[in-house]
Amino acid sequence: MTVRTQWPSDVGDPKGCAVEQGTVELVEQLPAAASSAGRARSIVRQVLSDVATSEVNDAAQLAVSEVITNALVHAGTAIQLRVLLDGALLRV
């Protein structure tokens, strides 16, 4: 897994700060296995844990789980998951 985190030094701990203050990116190659959906949910939960409400985090985990499951069912190949939190934007 590749992890890049950039929080400005004057912000301190990202918990509770404005999301616009930093960028977090995680990239991981997931195998063509049923366990990949759970791993993808875990990655999204990790990225959003300090900056999103539980409702937003739950919705994002559900969405990524559906996308990963569909990719496994229809393509049956390994998947590269990239989660980027940049300001108020979450991209998966």
Summary of the structure (lengths in Angstrom):
residues: 92
radius of gyration: 13.8
end to end distance: 14.7
largest distance: 45.8
contacts: 246
relative contact order: 0.23
helix: 41%
strand: 26%
